[in-house]
Amino acid sequence: MELRHLRYFVTVVEEQSFTKAAEKLFIAQPPLSRQIQNLETELGTLLFERGSRPLKPTAVGHFFYQQAVKLLSSAEQLKSITMREGVIKRTLTIGFGGSLLYGLLPRVVYLFRQQQPYLKINMIRMNAMEQVEALKEGRIDASFGRVRISDPLIKRILLREEPLMMAVHASHALAQKKQGVKLEEIVDENLLLYPNRPKPSFSTQMKGLFSEYGLEPKNLTLVDDIHLALGLVAAGEGLCIVPESAKTIQFKHLEYIPILDDAAVSPVFLIIRNAEDNEYIRSLFDSVYQVYDLEAIKYDRQIF
Ligand code: BEZ
């Protein structure tokens, strides 16, 4: 006895006719009648009263009908629960450079979660080199970062160029220049750059930015991370260059001033494997651009 035999039997009982049941089941009547007879033979009992019009189940047939309905409904439930479990188990693991947490990353990932409720999303903080290795080894599926690292197996998609700002203590003379400062005005200050390792990193990008303008900062201090750098600025130890989105990090007496040079920007990349063709990554892209639209941030949409 198979589930389809139960389905045939239940339909015949509900339609009270072999002809109507056969139509509903899209099968011919003779094979349907044969299947019910086989069922009766297997069970060793009559399931329908012979000659009844409309067709009526026997008392045993009625009992069998009730049990069959329960069984078919459990089978349906089992199928749908298992299918849902399968969907929930899909996972997307996203790497990210730590400082992006202070910008738009939380909003992008939160929106993405709302749009992909059955996807399990893991997030792992990683430096630039770790992101590339993890992508190549399949430990992550996508990552957000700022550093240009080239690798034949990896594709970097530029999301936007984020303006840079100078963080300065409110009592410093440069804090008065609310309209902005040029790099040449800060090159001789004590500059706190982060992170101090590994390379390449945001700090190597900042050194490169000065040299693009023929400038060489003499008083550089490399520190662990953005928090330490900004905390030390708030303690009056020097200045620091940060992406605009870091303005969300607040310390008493800490001010953020725009940097006016055209090249004073930091790229934000979405990094994926070269051969990637994943519907969820396409959806992750959409979430990024939706947040940009909400925040009125300019971007050139890249095709993926
Ligand atoms: C952004 O600041 O543009 C950004 C940061 C993380 C993920 C996506 C975008």
Residues whose N, C-alpha, C, O or C-beta is under 5 A from the ligand:
A	BS01	BEZ	L100 G103 L104 L105 V108 F144 V268 V288
